[in-house]
Amino acid sequence: MKDKILVHICCGVDAVWALQKIKEEFPDSEIKGFFYDPNIHPEEEYELRWIETERICNALGIECIKGEYELGKWLEATKGYEHVPERGERCTICHDLRLKKTAQLAKKLGYNKITTVLMMSPKKDFDVLKEVGEKAAEKYGLEFVAIDFRKQGGVEKMNKLSKEFEIYHQNYCGCIYALFQQRKGLEYIPELVSFGKGRLPGSREELLFIKDIRTFAENEGISCTEQVFEFIGWKLISSTMKIRKEPVQHYVLPMSKSIKGILRGKVTKIEEKEDRFVLFLNKSNLQIWILKEPLKEIPLEEPRFFNHPIFIVGIDQKEKLSIGTKVEFTLKTEFDPDAKSQNLIIGNINAPEKIFFHSDTLSDGSFGYQPEEIKRKIKEEKEKILKGDLCLIITGAETLGKLGKLYFKENSQNTLYL
């Protein structure tokens, strides 16, 4: 009887070498993947790891089933173990939940063996996984295949392949409680905070957009690669603006620095520009921009080198702001020197024709593309892309001064393409 192995998969990084190892050791077996990880939080992280898992499985010719995101079930199972350290009893409960689900599905599908790529991770206890896996398999009349993927340079092979496939490498196991322990003492945990409704430069949402498009293009048989670049990121934490003590709806121009405490001042000067009025105060170098249209967010056309605060209001505030008007502000922002974004190259970089898109948006979701737009373009131009006549390029961090385009122009000649 031909062996049929259902492989539990937690992420693309752990899967990329482990799946190849399973194929090598069981060349005559039918292998299928099962992505079931209700421990991963938030859901955007779950979707990002799923997309990378799907991409790796597609590349290796392995079908993979996406399990339901049963976060509530996981929270209930781990209740009372929130403060247990990683690799402790909470992890055992988590492994048991996922491997039992894997065994149930294997039984339903008519598979006779199960295993998990969790045994690839240096942060997981191999013996615990083996014990949990064997119990789950035995309950459903199956065999658990325990493979120490880390032996004989497995970790090094995993890291090498992860770089070659350009896989997203997560910085925590996925568990919200483990993340709390890792980020202890921080004012907030960036992985659990969404700064707006859009895809901000360097955000998980922007990366998820890129990975989704890449998976789609590769499924169409088109080669893709990524250019990862670092930049100084910026986030708006909180802000207020008042005119004569009345709150005013506003936006803050990206790269504005924080204000210490409360800033109160008077308008002393007004300059008219082509698309706005610029107001100056008697205190600090803060500026107010009154747009000559209704209020909207503004993307940076080029990188901003000066970080004085700039508040933006709509034309409806024009009559309220004149010389001598009293205004009040608070502003808290954050700069991130380790922010990362990426450009996605779809097709041959040397193609004579290039079409540019960008992956990020403003915080309200405007000034961006929907994935369907780009996927439709890939479909329409597939023949030209495969012939090498056309290349689609999705650049990152567009709203912070077209940083991705600048990086592409400076580095594309030195980039190796798959």
C-alpha atoms as one frame of an Amber mdcrd trajectory, in Angstrom:
protein
   0.000   0.000   0.000   1.308   3.433  -0.953   2.031   5.674   2.047   0.048
   8.892   2.207   1.529  11.539   4.504  -0.304  14.643   5.706   2.220  17.274
   6.801   1.231  19.931   9.307   2.820  23.241   8.254   3.239  26.337  10.421
   5.077  28.694   8.035   7.085  28.892   4.838  10.446  29.183   6.602  10.090
  25.908   8.506   8.534  24.203   5.479  11.033  25.027   2.739  13.690  22.472
   3.740  11.488  20.106   5.760   9.188  19.378   2.812  12.144  18.647   0.551
  13.555  16.316   3.219  10.235  14.451   3.457  10.133  14.072  -0.330  13.676
  12.678  -0.263  13.004  10.170   2.514   9.600   9.094   1.164  10.008   9.341
  -2.628   7.143   6.953  -3.388   4.663   8.483  -0.929   1.800  10.864  -1.598
   2.462  14.067   0.353  -0.037  16.796   1.148   0.332  19.882   3.337  -2.074
  21.178   5.981  -1.749  24.753   7.243  -3.567  24.862  10.563  -2.298  27.433
  13.070  -4.987  29.133  15.190  -2.198  30.214  17.561  -1.033  32.899  15.113
  -2.132  36.428  15.937  -3.178  38.832  14.494  -5.065  37.509  11.476  -2.950
  39.568   9.057   0.082  37.612  10.299  -1.840  34.370   9.808  -2.649  35.301
   6.211   0.941  36.357   5.508   2.321  33.035   6.740  -0.325  31.165   4.768
   0.566  32.953   1.513   4.259  32.110   1.980   3.370  28.500   2.817   1.210
  28.276  -0.306   4.000  29.751  -2.427   6.573  27.230  -1.161   4.196  24.294
  -1.602   3.407  25.411  -5.154   7.121  25.617  -5.947   7.673  22.085  -4.606
   4.639  20.621  -6.333   2.817  19.823  -3.077  -0.880  20.504  -2.617  -1.647
  22.341   0.622  -4.957  22.712   2.455  -5.648  25.906   4.388  -7.306  25.188
   7.733  -9.823  27.434   9.453  -8.551  30.284  11.598  -9.962  29.062  14.918
  -8.387  31.607  17.254 -11.211  31.302  19.812 -10.654  27.571  20.062  -6.943
  28.118  20.710  -7.561  30.820  23.318  -9.940  28.507  25.166  -7.458  25.607
  25.079  -4.596  27.723  26.468  -6.661  29.535  29.088  -4.794  29.628  32.392
  -1.406  29.198  30.713  -1.013  32.764  29.468   2.103  33.467  31.554   3.892
  30.161  31.028   7.271  30.687  29.246   7.736  29.560  25.647   8.597  25.845
  25.299   6.487  25.224  28.421   3.119  23.568  28.916   1.243  26.123  26.820
   3.338  25.083  23.793   2.526  21.424  24.480  -1.208  22.245  24.502  -0.778
  24.224  21.278   1.073  21.351  19.567  -1.608  18.909  20.712  -4.425  21.058
  19.326  -2.815  21.400  15.910  -1.629  17.796  15.549  -4.979  16.354  16.637
  -6.637  18.443  13.942  -4.040  17.169  11.461  -4.722  13.554  12.484  -8.487
  14.049  12.152  -8.090  15.397   8.625  -5.637  12.643   7.683  -8.133  10.000
   8.803 -10.901  11.692   6.834  -8.773  11.887   3.674  -7.560   8.307   3.945
  -3.940   9.136   4.809  -1.994   6.720   7.021   0.795   8.967   8.311   1.187
  12.491   9.717   4.129  14.687  10.611   4.871  18.375  11.257   7.491  20.857
  10.082   7.482  22.280  13.619  10.315  19.802  14.202  12.406  22.050  11.960
  12.359  24.964  14.405  15.289  25.270  16.851  12.849  26.976  19.244  10.648
  23.882  19.582  11.314  20.820  21.745  11.714  17.832  19.424  10.949  15.203
  22.095   7.745  16.980  23.149   6.597  17.219  19.542   7.362  13.529  18.998
   5.372  12.508  22.064   2.403  14.744  21.226   2.429  13.651  17.594   2.525
   9.951  18.427  -0.420  10.269  20.814  -2.491  12.201  18.260  -1.697   9.685
  15.517  -2.384   6.649  17.693  -5.819   7.973  18.620  -6.850   7.841  14.947
  -4.985   4.671  13.980  -2.210   6.515  12.159   1.582   6.599  12.291   3.495
   9.710  13.306   6.679  10.287  11.338   9.282  11.922  13.604  12.080  13.501
  11.570  14.751  15.697  13.129  15.054  18.120  10.237  17.769  20.026  12.108
  20.330  17.233  11.822  23.145  17.223   9.250  23.052  20.972   8.720  19.297
  21.198   8.353  19.041  24.666   9.897  21.738  25.996   7.572  19.951  24.459
   4.570  16.673  25.994   5.730  18.250  29.447   6.037  19.896  29.151   2.628
  16.680  28.112   0.919  14.709  30.810   2.750  16.997  33.440   1.243  16.828
  31.885  -2.209  13.012  31.806  -2.128  12.903  35.266  -0.476  10.545  34.002
   2.219   9.087  36.318   4.834  10.910  35.510   8.082   8.678  36.180  11.091
  10.202  37.460  14.350   7.916  35.597  16.783   6.293  32.162  16.872   2.805
  33.589  16.333   1.491  33.176  19.878   0.205  36.408  21.392   1.339  35.406
  24.893   4.886  34.652  23.754   4.875  38.010  21.966   3.854  39.778  25.183
   6.833  38.179  26.928   9.223  39.114  24.105   8.084  42.745  24.001   7.768
  43.219  27.766   8.216  46.828  28.843   7.293  48.401  25.500   4.635  51.111
  25.387   2.860  49.209  22.636   3.527  46.129  20.505   3.867  47.109  16.817
   2.908  43.636  15.575  -0.528  44.031  17.180  -1.234  47.631  16.146  -2.661
  48.818  12.836  -1.825  52.453  12.045  -4.780  53.333   9.848  -7.026  51.580
   7.345  -4.456  51.347   4.576  -1.117  49.724   3.801   1.508  51.994   5.311
   5.122  51.810   4.096   6.971  49.013   5.875   3.804  47.542   7.374   2.674
  43.924   7.457  -0.252  44.946   5.256   2.107  46.266   2.566   4.167  43.060
   2.682   1.015  40.915   2.520  -0.010  42.821  -0.614   3.363  42.120  -2.255
   3.369  38.418  -1.325  -0.189  37.959  -2.606   0.700  39.470  -5.986   3.905
  37.441  -6.170   2.089  34.168  -5.493  -0.454  34.997  -8.194   2.225  35.840
 -10.773   4.282  32.731 -10.027   1.159  30.582 -10.349   0.891  32.058 -13.858
   4.405  30.784 -14.558   6.070  34.203 -14.326   9.399  34.580 -12.506   9.473
  37.167  -9.724  12.013  38.552  -7.321  12.093  41.154  -4.569  14.397  44.040
  -3.771  14.303  44.611  -0.011  15.431  48.034   1.167  15.710  49.777   4.542
  14.542  53.287   5.269  13.598  55.551   8.175   9.979  54.727   8.899   7.403
  57.028  10.481   4.191  56.452  12.375   1.591  58.842  13.758   0.685  57.786
  17.302  -1.679  60.637  18.258  -2.410  64.284  17.436  -4.810  67.099  18.264
  -5.358  70.539  16.782  -7.601  73.267  18.174  -8.546  76.680  16.807  -9.627
  78.983  19.622 -10.007  75.853  21.798 -12.294  74.109  19.273 -11.050  70.732
  17.908 -10.342  70.690  14.173 -10.205  67.731  11.799  -6.722  67.502  10.325
  -3.914  65.311   9.001  -0.227  65.378   9.862   2.369  65.420   7.082   4.603
  62.313   7.235   8.014  62.683   8.919   6.746  65.367  11.330   8.464  65.082
  14.705   6.684  64.928  18.067   5.724  67.967  20.132   6.670  67.975  23.801
   3.552  68.566  25.849   1.077  71.119  24.452   2.120  73.769  21.958   0.111
  77.010  22.027   0.749  79.905  19.678  -0.629  82.569  17.339  -0.587  82.813
  13.571   1.928  85.500  12.589   2.390  85.015   8.856   0.478  83.535   5.892
   2.022  82.681   2.514  -0.021  81.627  -0.496   1.266  78.758  -2.633  -0.184
  77.229  -5.793  -2.244  74.577  -3.988  -2.272  75.752  -0.366  -1.795  78.488
   2.180   1.155  78.094   4.588   0.705  79.556   8.069   3.565  80.267  10.495
   3.372  80.705  14.276   5.039  82.978  16.789   6.380  79.870  18.559   8.343
  76.923  17.117   8.775  76.154  13.421   5.462  74.298  13.190   3.428  75.044
  10.071  -0.249  74.812   9.182  -1.166  74.027   5.594  -4.636  75.063   4.431
  -5.436  73.167   1.253  -7.333  74.921  -1.521  -9.722  71.969  -1.533 -11.458
  69.731   1.026  -9.231  68.003   3.575  -7.274  64.993   2.341  -4.043  63.177
   3.104  -1.011  64.127   1.063   1.707  61.702  -0.091   5.274  62.989  -0.179
   6.453  63.605  -3.747  10.078  63.306  -2.631  11.852  62.320   0.612  11.451
  64.884   3.349  14.736  66.014   4.919  13.327  68.421   7.533  11.031  67.087
  10.237   9.314  70.151  11.702   5.627  69.416  12.416   3.148  70.244   9.645
  -0.608  70.070  10.264  -2.949  69.948   7.258  -6.535  71.262   7.213  -9.130
  71.719   4.463 -10.340  74.896   2.751 -13.323  74.989   5.132 -10.956  76.206
   7.888  -9.691  79.204   5.871 -11.999  81.767   7.476 -11.117  80.560  10.985
  -7.364  81.030  10.532  -6.004  84.543  10.150  -3.197  86.651  11.589  -3.470
  86.567  15.378  -5.615  83.402  15.569  -4.808  81.304  18.639  -4.068  77.629
  17.923  -3.122  74.644  20.069  -1.447  71.346  19.170  -0.315  68.018  20.552
   1.597  65.496  18.474   3.218  62.156  19.167   5.005  60.349  16.357   7.583
  57.583  16.081  10.577  57.162  13.791  11.813  53.674  13.000  15.423  53.466
  11.730  14.978  49.756  10.948  11.915  49.940   8.704  11.915  47.723   5.602
   9.950  47.669   2.384  10.434  45.926  -0.940  10.026  46.217  -4.684   8.495
  43.296  -6.570   9.915  42.623 -10.030   7.495  40.614 -12.215   9.242  39.320
 -15.316  12.575  40.226 -16.921  14.147  43.402 -15.565  15.790  43.991 -18.949
  12.464  44.116 -20.788  12.251  47.200 -23.045   8.867  48.183 -21.582   8.176
  48.655 -17.863   4.951  49.434 -16.031   5.107  50.711 -12.457   2.635  50.244
  -9.605   3.161  50.732  -5.871   2.248  48.606  -2.869   1.550  51.119  -0.080
  -1.298  53.571   0.489  -2.050  56.508   2.740  -3.465  55.715   6.178  -7.071
  56.044   4.981  -6.463  53.517   2.199  -6.427  56.087  -0.613  -3.656  56.699
  -3.174  -3.073  53.032  -3.877  -3.978  50.006  -5.959  -6.259  47.086  -5.281
  -4.689  43.645  -5.824  -7.320  42.823  -8.466  -6.091  45.719 -10.631  -2.554
  44.381 -10.773  -3.617  40.739 -11.142  -5.829  41.720 -14.053  -2.886  43.514
 -15.673  -0.690  40.433 -15.195  -3.337  38.308 -16.926  -3.736  40.784 -19.783
  -0.001  41.164 -20.382   1.073  37.608 -19.538   2.272  36.769 -23.047   4.396
  39.925 -23.311   5.876  39.360 -19.847   6.796  35.742 -20.591   8.410  36.788
 -23.884  10.543  39.316 -22.036   8.983  42.320 -23.763   7.366  43.741 -20.617
   8.203  43.920 -16.911   5.798  44.949 -14.142   7.370  46.601 -11.126   5.591
  47.203  -7.818   7.548  49.644  -5.693   7.300  50.114  -1.929   7.142  53.205
   0.301   5.710  55.370  -2.483   3.888  57.706  -0.081   7.097  58.612   1.771
   8.715  60.181  -1.263   8.787  57.395  -3.868  11.521  55.581  -1.958  11.018
  52.274  -3.767  11.433  53.918  -7.175  14.589  55.667  -6.020  16.006  52.389
  -4.731  15.064  50.590  -7.953  16.816  53.151 -10.143  19.972  53.025  -8.025
  20.193  49.248  -7.552  18.431  47.425 -10.393  21.612  46.939 -12.396  23.269
  45.077  -9.527  20.338  42.828  -8.662  20.328  39.106  -9.455  17.025  37.759
 -10.762  15.619  34.280 -10.420
